[in-house]
Amino acid sequence: MKKDIKHTEDLFILCERIFSIGGVWSLKNNSSYIKFTIYCAYYVSFLVLSYADLFEIIGNLHLIVMNIVETIVYTITFMMILVIRFSSLLREVIEITKKNIMEYRFENNDEKIIYNTYHYVSKIFFKVSNIGMIITVTLSYIRPLMNFATSSVKDNSTNIYILPIRIYTFFELSNTRDYILFYIYLLPIIYMSMCHMTAICVLVNLVLYICADLSILAYRIRNIDIISEKDIHHRIRFLIQMHYKTIWIAKSLDNAFNIVLLDELLGNSIVLAISIYYVLISYDSAEIATSCTYIFFALTALSMLYGFCFIGDQLTQKSQDVLDAYYECNWQNMSCSTKKSLLICMIRAKKYLYLTGGKFYIFSLIGFTDVLKTSMAYLSMLRTIM
């Protein structure tokens, strides 16, 4: 059991290691402020240059759309970094969760299996998503540099000085030295993308922990043993406290992330539509490399949207399982006072837990189809006006 708990703790340690590079992790104080100030100053300068480029190209709809795809993503990332760093509510949720993980007392092997299943999913998600993000962003970063290396010998024009992302450069890049300096300046975008994915991993890890907690709670409710009236009242009180703590963690997590999730919802919907649009254009013009790049963007945006809807749906389903567990427990043989207590618990359990975007959009698999419809509407609009 101790080995399992240690491995569960390692997910937060891995997130801490990544965030500590830029001083982002909120549980690290004092010495991390200097690193965070430097990182934040660079990020602000990067966003200023990105939006400056956006204003510079006003009138060219094609370039504006290309800029928006990248600028939206990095703006959302910056907001997530600020939440991770400064949200006292999120800090409290993480500390309580880590404490609960270390103090968890499984009553039997079935509860261990339930808990370890969710932890395994969370661990796989962390590894696959971060590795996939590093590979995707690194390939996007080095692709223009590879084109420059192969074209510089044959072509002396400024068309070969293409940066991996659109930013305002103050002057036209016309020599190799300036080009390399700007390219080095943009190197931290790989770490910025890692921060984005790691912040999502923190959210997913906490949501899956809540789902595991609710699943174990439902299991314990279904298997309440009637030994004596005193013992069953003590047992129900313990289960109510466990349920109340889980509800507080879920609501606090939603309060901390709901604005960021709204940005993710809107931003990824737009990115998905724009990416599909450029895939269609690139395919028609036989630009295979560009088409592959935007396919990656589209798949990433689609995966993000589906992932948020999936974990939101899981959270709702598991809170509904708690309500079902009260109906399925052995309440027929309980006393009237115990039945009244269970009835109160049922009334509270009818209020399901949700993961929301801006407190009005509920993430669910049913809502995922609405998101796709919205993205396709954006795509239809782009094809009409461009």
N, C-alpha and C positions, 0 to 999 in steps of 0.2 A: 504493500500500500504506500509506503514512504517513497518508493521508487516512482510510482505513478504520480504522486503529488509533486515530486521534484521535477518531473518532465512537464507537468502542467505549468509550473512556475517558469520554466524555461522560455515559454512563448512570450511572456512579458519581458524577460531578460533580453531576448533577441530584439524585441521592439526598442527596448531601452538602449541597446548597443548602437542601433541604426540612428535613433534620434539624438543620441549623445554626441555624435559627430558634429552636429550643428547646434548643440545645446538646446534642443527642442523639448526633450523629455521633461514633463512638469514635475516629476518626483525627484529630479536632480536640481538642487538649489546652489546658490553662491557662485562657485567657479564656472557654472555653465552660462551665466549671464553674459560674459565677455564673448564667448563663442556664438551665442544666440544673437547678440547685437551685431556682430560682424556678418553673420549669415543673413539676418533680417535686412541689413543695409544693402547687401548685394542683391537680395531678392527684390527689394523696392526699386533699386536702380534698374534691374532687369525688366520689371513690369512697366516702369516709366518709359523705357526704350521701346517696349512692345506696343504700348498704347500710343506713343509718339509716332511710330510707324503706321499705326492704324489711322491716325489723323492725317498723316502725310499722303496716304494713298486714297483718300476720300475722292470719289469720282470713278475709281477703277473697281468695279464690283467684284471682278474676278480675284484681285489681290486682297480685297477686304475680306472675302469669304475665307481665303487661305489663312489670313492673319487670325481671324476669329477662332478657327479650329484650335490653334495653339494657345492663344491668349486666354481663352475660356478655361482651358485645362489648368494652366499655371496660376490663374487667379483663384480657382477653387482650391488648388493645392495650398496656396498662401493662407486662405481662410482656415483650412484644416490645421495647418501648422499653428496658427494663432489659438485655435480651440485647444489643441493638445497642450500648448504651452501655458495658457492663461486661465483656462476654465477650472475654477476651484471645485465646481460640482463634479466634473469628470475626474479630477484628481482624487476626490473623496470616493467616487465609485470604484476606481482602480484599486485604491488602498483597501477598501472593504472587501472587494472581490479577492484580492491576493490573500487577505487574512482569512476569508472563508475557505479558500482552497487549502491553505495550510492546516486549518482546524477541522476540515471535513471529516465526519465520522460515518462511514458506510456501515449499514446494518447487516448486509449480506452481499453475496457475490453478484446478484442481479443488479444491485445498485452500482456496483463497481463497473459492470459491463455497460450500463447506461451512460455513466459519466465518462468512461474512457472512449466510448464511441464518439461522443461529441468532441472530446479533446482531440481525438485522432483526425477528425474532419477539419478541425481548426488548424492543427499542425500542418496537414497536407495543403490546405489553402494558403497558409503563410509561405511555405516553401515554393509552391508552384507559382503563385501570383508574383512574388518578389523576383524569382528567377526569370519568369516570363517578361516582367517589366524591365529588368536590367538588359535582357537580350534585345527587346524591341527598341528601347530608347538608345542603346548603344549602336545598334545597326542604323537607326535613323540619324544618329550623330555623325557616324563615320562615312555614310554614303556620299555626301557632297565632297568630303575630303578625298575619297577614292576617285571620284570623277575628276576632281582637280588634278590629282597626281597623274592620271592617264591623259588628261587633255592639255596640261600646261606645256608639254613639249610641242604639241601640234598647233596650239591656238594661243595667241598673245592678247586676245581681246579681254574686256572686263566681264564678259558673260561667264567666265569660268570661276569667278569669285563668288560662289554661292554658299551662304551660311546654312547650317542645319535648321535654323528657325528664323522667322522674320523679326528683325529688330531695327530700330533707327540707328544708323551708323554715322550721322553728322556729315559725312563726306563719302564720296563714291570710292569703293574699294578698287584700287587700280594697280596695286603692287602686292607681291607675295608677303612682305613683312607685315603690313597692316592686316592683311587677310588672316595670317597665322595668329596675330595678337587677338583679333576679335574671336577667332575660333577657340583659342585658349580661354578667353573670357566666358564663353558659353559652356565650358566643360562642366560646371556644377549643375547643369540641367539634368544630368544623369542622377545625381544625388537628390535633386528636387523631386524627380519622378519616384524615386525610392521612398521618399518621405510621404508622398501621396498614397502609395500602395500600403506602406506600413501603418499609416493612420487608419486606412480602411481595415487592415488586419486587426488593429486594436478594437475597432467597432465590432467586427465579425466575431472575434474571440469573446468579447463581453456578451454579445447576443447569444452565442452558442452556450456560454456558461449559464445564462439565465434559462435557456431551453433545457439544459441538463438538470438544473435545479427544479424546474417545473415538472419534468418527467419523473424525477425521483420523488417529488412531492405527491404526484398523482399515484405512483406505485405504492407509497406508504399509506395513502388514504384508502386505496382499494383493499389493502391488506391489514386494516385495523383489527386487532385481536381484542375481543371482549373478555377481559379477565374479571374486572370489578368496576363498579361505577366510578370509584375514585381514580383508578388507573386510566380509564378511558377519557375522563375529563382532563387528566394531566396530558394524555397523548394528543387530544384534540387541541389543547392550548399550545402545545409544542408545534403542531402542524400549522396552526394559525400564525404563530410567530415566524415560522419559516416562510409561509406564503407572503406575509406582510413585508418581510425583508426583501424578498424577490421582487415584489411589486414596486417597492421604493427604488431598487436598483434599475429596473426596467424604465420607470418613468423618469428617473434622473438622467439615464443615458439618452433617452429621447429628447429631454430638455436641452442637453448639452450639444446634441448633433442635429437637431431638426432643421436649423437654418442651413447648415452645411449640406445636409441631405437634399434640401430643396434646390440648392445650387447644383448639386450633382444631377438631380433629376432633369432640370432645365438644360444644364450645360451638356450632359451626355446625349440628350435627345437631339439637340442642335448639331453636336459633333457627329452623331450617327447619320443624320440626314445629309450633312455636308460631305462626309466621307463617302457615302454611297453615291452621291452626285458626282464626285471626282473619280470614283471607280468607273462609273459609266462613261464619263468623258475620256478618261485615259484608255479605257478598253476600245472605244471607237477610234481613237487616234493611234492605237498600237503602242502606247507608252507603258510597257510592261512593268518597269521598275517603279514608276509613279503609282501605277495601279496597285501593285503589291503593298506599297507603303500605306495607301489609304484603306486597303483591305484590313491591314493591321489596326488602323485607327477605328474602323467600323466595328471590328470584332471586339476590340477593347471596350469601346463604349457600350456595345450590346451586352458584353459579359458583366460590366459594372451594373447596368440597369437590372439585368436578370438576377445578379447576386444580391442586390439590395432588396428586390422584391421577394426573393427566395427566403432570406433570413427573416424578413418581416412577416412572411407567411408562416414560417416555422414558429415564430414567437406567438402569433395569434393562435395557431393550432395547438400548441402546448398549453397555453392558458385555457383553451377550451377543453383540453383533456383533463385539467384539474376539476372543472365543473362536472364533466362526465364521471370522474372518479367518485365524486360525492354520491351520485345516483347509483353507482355500481357497488359501493361498499355495503357491508352487512348491517345496514341501518334498521332493518326490520326487527332485529332482536335487541335494539337499544332502548333505553328508557325515554320517556317523553321529554325530559329536560335535555338529554343528549341529542334527540332529534331536532329540538328547537335550535340548539347550537349549530348543528349541521345545516339547518335551513338558512340561518344567517350567513354561514360560509358560502352556501350556494348562491345567495343573492349577490354577495360580493364577487364571486367567481364569474358571474354573468357579464361583468365588465371586463372584456378581453383586453389584453395588452397589445399595443401596436407600435410599429416603427413608422414615424411620419416624416413628411417633408413639409416644413413650415406649419406644422400642426393641422393641416387640412388635407393633404394627400396621404393616404394610407398605403404603404408598400405591401403588395400582395401579388400572388401569381395572376389573379384575375385582373388586377390593375396594370400588370405588365403588358397586357394586350392593348390597353388604352394608351400606354406610353408609345408602343410601336405605331399605333394609328396616328398619334401626334407627330412622330418623326416622319412618317410617310407623307403627312400633310405638309411639313416643312420641305420635304424633297420635291413634292409636286409644285410648291410655290417657287422653289429654286429653278426648276426646269422651265417654268413658265416665264420668269422674268430675266433669265440669263441665256 
